[in-house]
């Protein structure tokens, strides 16, 4: 498939670009941060995004969504990255709705996906338990009791935890910590667990879940236990591709802002953009970003086309985007000089958001190692 957007996809890109730059620019994130907003995002903005069909963009029409596919969501997430827009789009639409679509039964999809598409339900995946992404090291337990299970454990870095209505909790049903198999997915209402809000360096919502003797019925199991590991793995591949699209967007914006600054800033009577050393560094960033554009689009298309190499593409793309986002945001700060370090200048917001997205569901080291293993090394 050609690595170009269709006419319909270009229209979606133009729509998302105009809407987010007008309604949710970086200044909106600054405002949310400075006023210590209790929700962490603008509810009115989220409602408008829902009305535009974004909450159901990947959800099939039979479940109340638009059935547009992940390439469409990736286009939107790229613009979200450019504007650093805060919303439940990542936690509920990219991640949770994907897990439900991949793992859920027909009845569970009918109950949950229409509510997500309509904006009535916010769901978040509770997976991570330590400082680093390591799904197989899940220690949260699900012990059979009667016709259900009792869950115990702790989850960290849960996206939008304090505003979620429900959680998909990953818990170990069998095997030892570190085993590749033996995980289950459980739907748990927010009032069944203790949730504490954490605000990360990028001013976005994360949270910690304390799960103490939480009893759930067998109906709380998302899908079938024997397929949970595979469904979770594919869902994380899709999530990482979406996050890569967001990293691409924020990297492109940081690069373009830096390029514009090089054309305006004078030093010793000369525009700093005329200095050959800075030109070389800008050219290197440009070539890396062009490669990233192709990788992200290829990976998004792989989701929609059920490509058998999805895992390899996803992990390779996330590794590359982590690497390039770090280079570009570092260079952006350095090339802006002293003002790049000040809070009043927006360029610093991009490096903060980049670092948070980079480590979500595995950073560069995790994915380059996984890429090597998937490639047979």
C-alpha positions in Angstrom: 0.0 0.0 0.0 1.2 3.5 -0.9 2.5 5.5 2.0 0.2 8.5 1.3 -3.0 9.7 2.8 -6.3 9.3 0.8 -8.4 12.4 0.0 -10.7 11.5 2.9 -7.8 11.2 5.3 -6.4 14.5 4.2 -9.8 16.1 5.0 -9.7 14.5 8.4 -6.2 15.9 9.0 -7.2 19.4 7.9 -10.3 19.2 10.2 -8.2 18.0 13.2 -5.5 20.6 12.6 -7.9 23.5 12.5 -10.0 22.3 15.4 -7.1 21.6 17.8 -5.0 24.6 16.9 -8.1 26.8 17.6 -9.7 25.0 20.6 -6.8 23.3 22.3 -3.4 24.8 21.7 -0.4 24.6 24.0 -1.7 27.6 25.8 -4.7 25.6 26.9 -2.5 23.0 28.5 -0.6 25.8 30.3 -3.9 27.1 31.6 -5.0 23.7 32.9 -1.6 23.3 34.7 -1.6 26.8 36.2 -5.1 26.6 37.6 -4.5 23.1 38.9 -7.6 21.9 37.1 -9.4 19.2 39.1 -10.2 17.1 36.0 -7.0 17.7 34.1 -8.7 18.3 30.8 -11.5 20.6 29.5 -14.9 18.7 29.6 -16.4 21.0 27.0 -13.5 20.3 24.6 -13.9 16.6 25.2 -17.7 16.8 24.4 -16.9 18.6 21.2 -14.3 15.9 20.3 -17.0 13.3 21.0 -19.5 15.1 18.8 -16.9 15.1 16.0 -16.9 11.3 16.2 -13.4 11.0 17.6 -14.3 8.9 20.6 -15.7 6.2 18.3 -13.4 6.6 15.3 -12.0 3.1 15.5 -15.1 1.5 17.0 -17.1 -0.5 14.4 -20.5 0.9 13.3 -22.4 -2.0 14.8 -21.2 -0.8 18.2 -22.1 2.9 17.7 -18.7 4.0 16.3 -17.5 5.4 13.0 -15.5 2.4 11.9 -12.9 4.7 10.4 -9.9 2.7 11.4 -6.6 3.4 13.2 -5.1 5.4 10.4 -7.7 8.0 11.1 -7.1 7.9 14.8 -3.3 8.2 14.2 -3.9 11.3 12.1 -5.8 12.9 15.0 -3.2 11.8 17.5 -0.4 13.4 15.4 -2.3 16.7 15.7 -2.9 16.1 19.4 0.9 15.8 19.7 1.4 19.1 17.8 -0.9 20.9 20.2 -0.2 18.9 23.4 -3.9 18.6 23.8 -5.1 17.1 27.1 -8.1 14.7 26.8 -9.1 11.1 27.5 -8.5 10.3 23.8 -5.4 8.2 24.6 -6.5 6.4 27.7 -10.1 5.6 26.7 -10.1 5.5 22.9 -6.6 4.4 21.9 -6.0 2.0 24.7 -9.1 0.9 26.6 -11.5 0.7 23.6 -8.8 -1.3 21.7 -8.4 -3.8 24.6 -12.2 -4.2 24.7 -12.4 -4.7 20.9 -9.6 -7.2 20.9 -10.5 -9.2 24.1 -14.1 -8.6 24.9 -17.1 -10.9 24.2 -19.9 -9.8 21.9 -22.0 -8.9 24.9 -19.2 -6.9 26.5 -18.6 -5.0 23.3 -22.3 -4.2 23.0 -22.3 -2.9 26.6 -19.1 -0.9 26.6 -18.1 0.3 23.2 -21.3 2.4 22.4 -20.9 4.1 25.8 -17.3 5.0 25.0 -18.2 6.2 21.5 -20.9 8.5 23.0 -18.5 9.9 25.5 -20.5 8.5 28.5 -17.9 6.1 29.7 -14.2 6.6 30.5 -12.1 3.5 30.9 -8.4 3.1 31.6 -6.0 0.1 31.4 -4.3 -0.6 34.7 -1.2 -2.5 33.7 2.1 -1.2 35.0 3.4 -2.0 38.5 6.9 -0.5 38.6 9.0 2.2 37.2 9.5 0.4 33.9 7.1 -1.2 31.4 7.2 -5.0 32.0 3.8 -6.8 31.4 5.2 -10.2 32.3 6.3 -9.0 35.7 2.7 -8.5 36.8 2.4 -9.4 40.4 -1.2 -8.3 41.0 -3.2 -11.5 41.7 -6.6 -12.9 40.8 -7.5 -15.8 43.1 -10.6 -17.9 42.4 -13.3 -17.6 45.0 -16.8 -19.0 44.5 -18.0 -18.1 41.0 -15.5 -15.1 40.7 -12.1 -13.8 41.7 -10.5 -11.7 44.4 -8.0 -9.2 43.2 -5.0 -7.8 45.2 -2.2 -5.6 44.1 -1.1 -2.1 43.1 -0.9 -0.4 39.7 1.1 2.7 38.8 1.1 5.2 36.0 -2.5 4.6 35.1 -3.6 7.1 32.5 -6.5 9.4 33.6 -7.0 7.2 36.6 -8.8 9.7 38.8 -11.5 10.5 36.2 -12.0 6.9 34.9 -15.4 5.2 35.5 -14.0 1.7 35.0 -10.6 0.0 34.8 -9.3 -2.9 32.9 -7.0 -4.5 35.5 -4.3 -6.9 34.4 -3.9 -9.6 37.0 -2.0 -12.9 37.3 -4.2 -15.9 37.4 -1.5 -18.6 37.1 2.2 -19.0 36.9 5.0 -17.0 38.6 5.9 -13.3 38.2 7.9 -13.0 35.0 6.1 -15.8 33.1 5.0 -14.9 29.6 1.5 -16.4 30.1 -1.1 -16.6 32.9 -2.5 -13.0 32.8 -6.2 -12.1 32.9 -8.1 -8.9 32.1 -10.8 -7.8 34.6 -13.4 -5.0 34.4 -13.5 -3.2 37.7 -15.6 -0.2 38.6 -13.6 2.8 39.9 -15.4 2.8 43.3 -14.0 -0.7 44.0 -10.4 0.4 44.2 -8.5 3.2 45.9 -7.3 5.8 43.4 -4.7 8.5 44.0 -4.0 11.2 41.4 -0.5 11.8 40.1 0.4 14.7 37.9 3.5 14.0 35.8 6.2 16.3 34.4 4.0 16.9 31.3 1.1 18.2 33.5 -1.1 15.3 32.4 -3.1 12.9 34.6 -1.8 9.6 35.8 -2.7 7.7 38.9 -2.0 4.9 41.3 -4.5 2.1 42.0 -4.5 0.2 45.3 -6.5 -3.0 44.8 -7.3 -4.6 48.2 -9.5 -7.8 48.3 -11.6 -6.6 45.4 -14.2 -9.3 44.7 -15.5 -9.6 41.1 -17.8 -12.1 39.5 -16.9 -14.2 36.5 -18.7 -11.7 34.3 -16.0 -9.2 35.1 -13.5 -11.2 33.1 -12.9 -9.4 29.8 -13.2 -12.1 27.1 -11.7 -15.5 27.7 -8.8 -16.2 30.1 -7.0 -18.4 27.6 -6.7 -15.6 25.0 -6.0 -12.7 27.4 -2.2 -12.7 26.9 -2.5 -12.5 23.1 -5.2 -9.9 23.2 -3.2 -7.7 25.6 -0.1 -8.0 23.4 -1.8 -7.0 20.3 -3.6 -4.1 22.1 -0.2 -2.8 23.4 1.2 -3.0 19.8 -1.7 -0.8 18.6 -1.3 1.6 21.6 2.4 2.0 20.9 1.7 2.9 17.3 -0.8 5.5 18.4 1.7 6.9 20.8 4.3 7.0 18.1 1.9 9.1 16.0 1.7 11.5 18.9 5.5 11.6 19.3 5.7 12.4 15.6 3.3 15.3 15.9 5.1 16.9 18.9 8.5 16.3 17.3 7.4 17.9 14.0 6.0 20.9 15.9 9.1 21.3 18.0 11.3 21.1 14.9 9.2 23.6 12.9 9.2 26.1 15.8 13.0 25.7 16.1 13.5 26.2 12.4 11.4 29.4 12.6 13.5 30.6 15.5 16.7 30.0 13.6 15.4 32.3 10.9 14.7 35.1 13.3 17.3 35.1 16.1 20.4 37.2 15.5 23.8 36.8 17.1 26.9 38.8 16.3 24.9 40.6 13.7 24.0 37.4 11.8 20.9 35.2 11.8 21.9 32.0 13.6 20.2 30.0 10.9 23.1 31.0 8.6 25.6 29.1 10.9 26.6 26.0 9.1 26.8 23.9 12.3 23.1 24.6 13.1 22.1 24.0 9.5 23.7 20.5 9.6 21.8 19.7 12.9 18.5 20.9 11.4 19.1 18.9 8.3 19.7 15.8 10.3 16.5 16.3 12.2 14.6 16.8 9.0 15.8 13.5 7.5 15.0 11.6 10.6 11.5 13.0 10.8 10.8 12.2 7.2 11.7 8.6 7.9 9.4 8.6 11.0 6.5 9.9 8.9 6.7 6.8 6.7 7.2 4.4 9.7 4.2 5.7 11.5 1.9 5.6 8.5 3.1 2.1 7.5 2.4 0.9 11.0 -1.1 2.5 11.2 -2.0 0.9 7.9 -0.7 -2.4 9.3 -3.3 -2.3 12.0 -6.2 -1.7 9.6 -4.9 -4.4 7.2 -4.3 -7.0 9.9 -0.7 -7.3 8.9 1.0 -10.4 10.3 4.1 -8.3 11.0 2.3 -5.9 13.3 4.3 -6.6 16.4 7.6 -6.0 14.6 6.4 -2.8 13.0 4.9 -1.5 16.2 7.9 -2.1 18.4 10.4 -0.8 15.7 8.3 2.3 15.2 8.0 3.1 18.9 11.8 2.6 19.3 12.6 4.9 16.4 10.1 7.6 17.5 11.4 7.5 21.1 14.9 8.0 19.7 14.0 10.8 17.3 11.7 12.6 19.8 14.5 12.7 22.3 16.9 14.1 19.7 14.5 16.7 18.3 13.2 18.0 21.7 16.8 18.2 23.1 17.9 20.1 20.0 14.9 22.4 20.2 15.9 23.4 23.8 19.6 23.9 22.9 19.0 25.9 19.7 16.6 28.2 21.5 19.4 28.9 24.0 18.6 30.4 27.4 14.9 31.2 26.6 14.4 27.5 25.8 14.9 26.8 29.4 12.3 29.3 30.6 8.7 28.3 31.4 7.2 31.3 29.6 8.5 29.9 26.3 6.4 27.0 25.0 9.2 24.9 23.6 9.8 23.4 27.0 6.4 21.8 27.1 7.3 19.6 24.2 10.3 18.0 25.8 8.2 17.3 28.9 5.4 15.6 27.0 7.8 13.7 24.9 9.5 12.1 27.9 6.2 11.0 29.3 4.9 9.5 26.1 8.3 7.8 25.4 8.1 5.7 28.5 4.4 4.9 28.3 4.1 1.1 27.4 7.8 0.8 26.9 10.6 3.3 26.0 13.5 3.0 23.6 15.5 0.4 25.5 12.5 -1.9 25.9 11.4 -1.7 22.3 14.8 -2.0 20.7 15.4 -5.1 22.8 12.0 -6.5 21.8 12.6 -5.7 18.1 15.9 -7.6 18.2 14.2 -10.6 19.8 11.3 -10.6 17.3 13.9 -10.4 14.5 15.6 -13.5 15.8 18.6 -12.0 17.4 
